[in-house]
Amino acid sequence: MMWRAAFALMLALPIAAAPAPTPAPLTMPAMPLHDPWIVADAATRTYWLFTTNQAEMTGDKRLGIMAYTSRDLKHWTRPTVVFTLPDGTWANDGAWAPEVHRWRGRWYLFTTFHNETARLAKPGTHRRGTVLAVADRLGGPFTLLRDGDPIAPKELMTLDGTLHVDRAGKPWLVYAHEWVQARDGTIEALPLDATLKAAGAPRLLFRASEAPWASGRPQKEGDKIYVTDGPELFRTRTGRLLMLWSSYDDRGSYVQGVARSRSGELAGPWEQLPPLVRADSGHGMIFRRFDGGLMMVLHRPFHNARGKLYEMRDTGDSVAVVREASELDGETHPTHGG
């Protein structure tokens, strides 16, 4: 019978193997990164870690952003480039502090570039600002918007812009106004429209010197400069609005700070709380694991940085470090007790 012959032939054919999982050979001690940003993609149960492109990791020397991926926060794939700065823009360096946010059905990349030859009015300052790119997929490729014009006014030397959506659904760019221009660095907020373009004037939220732990660096002119870096907003289970941000303490060590809005809204006023982590650690952000657990990732040390992971607790009034997740990040020099 013909059908018997066909059936026998089917049995003789080799069964196609299931696709092999993507190799994830890296752990954090082998992963150069700075200003880490993690997105937990529930649809694929994959963690994406975005950072500045490193040619030794991707083989791509272009200025841009790369992303590692992981299923368990311990084993990571080799990174792929998700964005490169096109030729012909005003910028020629940077690709700092990449953040990827979901907004109105698309993924938006916020990242900071600069150009030391593009001088601003104040001596010693140059163009620096957060630009915007967009993609339909979390893994890109991201396309630069508005020819790379910074979101904040271009005459301001700004960095580390993050997207905050307030309780009314209005988007804001929250960023650091660089100490190079402001001397006492500030955190400011810029109202945005639905297309994430500026829709008003910047508003001062607080100055770095307001944090009791932040130490100014004396300058030859006789004044001090104070650094502001890495703002990121988080609302607690009771509705309190927090901001993670970083500066330096009196030992010259990078610090992961946290501030709290007394009003629960972006306008503040803001009060400075005790730091979350010292030991040359900072530029952190908070995310949730797929099991709902609260985590923080930051970089340490400031130079030749690697990622560090912490289990966190939402106390209602603030957040607190529960413990270092050294089984995930491979840290051998603890920064925090417990």
N, C-alpha and C positions, 0 to 999 in steps of 0.2 A: 504494500500500500504506500502511496506517495506521502500520506501524512505521517506514517511511521518513519519513513526515511528522513523527512524534514525534522521530526521531533528528535531523532537520533543525532542529526547534525547539530541541532541547537544544544544538546547536552554536551557535545564534543567541543563546542566553542568555549574559549576561556572567559571566565566571568570578569567583567571590568571591576578593577579595584576602586574602592571609595577614594575620593580626592584626599590627598595627604594634607593634614593641617599645615598652615603656614609656619615655617620654623621660627622659633622665638628663642634664639641662642643667647641673648644679652641679659645681663642684670645691671642694676644701676651703677655699681662701681666702674663698669666699662662703658658708661653712657655719658659723654660730655653733654651738659645742658646748663642753661642759665635762664632765669625767669620762667620756670616751668608752668604750663597750663594744661590741665587734664579735663577732657570731656568724656563722661561715661555714656556711651551710646547704647541705650537700652535695646534698640532694635536688633543690634548684632551682638550685644553683650560684650562689647569691646571697649577698652580704655584707650583713648588717643592722647598722647603727650606731645604737645607742640613746643618747639624751641627754635632758636636761631640755627640755620643750616651750618653744618660743619663738614667741610669737604672731605676730611679723613673718614667720615662715617658714610657719606652718600656718594662720594666720587664726583660730586658736582660742585664746581668752584663758584658758581653764581651766588649773588647776594639774595638771600631769601629765607624761607621757613621750612623746616623739616618736621616730620612727625614719626614717633615710635608708636607701636600698638602692642597691647597686651590683653590677655583674657583673665589674668590673675594678679596683676600689679607687681609680679615678681619676675616673670620671664617676658622679655620684650623682643619684638622683631627689629631687624636693622631698619633704620629710618628711611623714609622716602621724602623727596622734596615735594611740597604741596603748593608752594608759591615762590616765584622769583620776580625780582623788581625789573620791569622792562627797561630797555635802553631809552634814553631821552628824557627821563624825569629829572626833577630838581635835585634828587638825593643821590648820594654815592656811597653811603655807609650806614651801618645800623642793623636793621632787622631785629630789633630788641623787643622783648616783652610781648610775644604774640599771644593773642587771646582769640578764641573762636566762640561766637555766640549765635544761637538760633534766634532769628527775628523774622516774623511774617513769612514763615515757610522756607527760608533760605539760611545758609550759614555765612556769617560775616566774620572776617578776619580783621582784627585791629592790631597794628604793629608799628613800631617807632623807627623812623629813619632820620638821617641828618646829613649835612654837607658843611664841612668846616670852611670851605671857600665861599660859601654864600653868606656873607656877613650881614649882621643886623646892626641897628643904629648904635647900640651900646658897645663900646670897645670890649673885645674878647668874647663876644657872643656871635652865634651863627644859627642858621636855620635848623630846627629840630622839631619834629612833630609826629603825631600818630596819624597814619593813613588807613584807608579802608579798602578791603577787597572782598569779593563775594564768590560763592560757589553753591551749586545745588547738592553736592556731596560733601560729607565731612572730610573726606580725604582729598578734596580738591579735584583738579587744579583751581586755585583761586584767581580771579581776574581783578586787576586793579581798577578802582573806580575814580572818576573825576580827575584823570591824568595824574593821580597821586597827590593832589592838593591835600594838605593836612586838614583834619576836621576842625581843630581849634584855629583861631586867627594866626596866620603865618608869621606875624611879627612877634609872636610869643614863642619862647623856647620851652617846649613842653615835651612830655614823654609819658609812657606807660598808661595810655588811655584805656579805660575799661567801660563797658556798657552797663548802665544801671537803669532798670525799668521801675518806676515808682508805683505806689499802690493805685494810682489813677491810670496806669498803663502808659505813662509818658516816658519816652527814652531820654537818657542823659549820658553825656560823655563825662566821666570823672577822670582827672589826670593830675599828674605832678607838674607844677610850674618850676622849671629847673633853677637850682640855686645859682647857677652861673649868671643868670639874668636877675633873679629875684633876691639873691643873697640869703635871705631867710626863706628857704623853699616852702612852697605852699601846696595844698591840695585844693583844686578848684573843680567846679561843675559847670558844664555847658549844656543848655537845653537843646534838644534835637527835634527835628520833625520826623514824620513817618518814614522818610527816605534816609534818615540818619545824617542829615545835613544840619549845620548850626542854625538854631532858630532863636537866637538871643545872645546876650552878652554873658561872658564868664562870671561866675559867682564864687567868691572866696568861701571855703569851708573851714580851713584852719591852717595855721603855720606850724612848721616843724618845731620851732622853739617852744611851742605850747606843751610839748611832751616833757615831763620832768626828767625822763631817762635820756632824752636826745641831747647830745653834746655838740656844741658848735666848734668849728675848727678856726682858730685864730688866723687872721690874714695879715700880711705886711702893712696893709692900709690901716690896721688897727681895729677893724671890725671882725665879726665872725660870720661864717657861712654855715647854714644848716641844710641838710639833704632831705628831700622827700622822694620816695620811690614806691612803685607798685601798689597803688590803691586797688582794693577789691571789696565789694559790698556783700554782706550776708545778713539775712533777716532770721532771727531766732524763732523758736517755736512759740514764744509769747509776743512776737511782733517787734522786738527791739531791733533797731538797725545798727549793725556793726560795720566797721571798715578796717580791714587789714592794711597795713602800710609799713614801710621800712625806713630806717635811718641809721645813724651811728651813735654809739654810746661813748662814755668818757674814756674807754680803753681803745677807741678807734675800731671797735668791732661792729659789724653789721648786725642789726637787731630786727626781729619780727615783732612789730608793734600791733596794737589794736586800739581803735577808738570807738566810742558809742555816741549816737545821737540822742540827746535828751528828749527831743520831741518825737523821735521815731521816724522822722522824715529827713530827706537829704539836706535840707536847709540847716539842720542842727538846732541849737548849738551843739558842738562836739566836745566830749570830754575824753581825755586820754587815760586809758587803763594800763595796768602793769603789762610789760611785754610778755608775749607767749613763748618766745625762744630767743636766746642770745647766741653766744659762741659762733659769731661770724655767719649767721644764718638769716635768710630773709626772702623777700619777694614771694610770699606764699599765697596760696589760694585754697579754698575749701570746696570739696565735692563729696558726693555720696557714692559709696560702693553699691553694687547691684543688690546686696542684701539690706540696704538702707543705712548701713553704718556710716558715720561722719568721719571724713579724712581731711588732712591738710598735707599738701606737698609744698616744699620750698627748696631753695638751693643752698648748698653749703660745701666748701667755704665760698667767699665771694669770687676769688680767682681760681681757675681750674675747677669749676663747680661741678657737683654731682647732685642728684635728687635725694631728698629725704622725705620719708612718709611718717605721719603721726596719726594715731587714732585720737579722735576729738570727741568732746561731749558738749552738747548744747545745754547750757545751764538755765536758759530762759533769759537771764540778764546779760550773758556773754557766752563765750566759748572757752573751753579749757582743754589742755593737753591731757589725755588719759595715759598714753605711753608712746614711746617710739616704736614704730613697726620695723625694727631692725631685721626681722626675719624676711621682710620684703625688700628693703633697700640695701641690706648688706653692711650697714654702718657698724664700724668697730670702735668709734670714739663717741660715746654718748653725749648728747647735748642737754638732756633733760632727765631728771630723776623719775622713778616710778615705772 
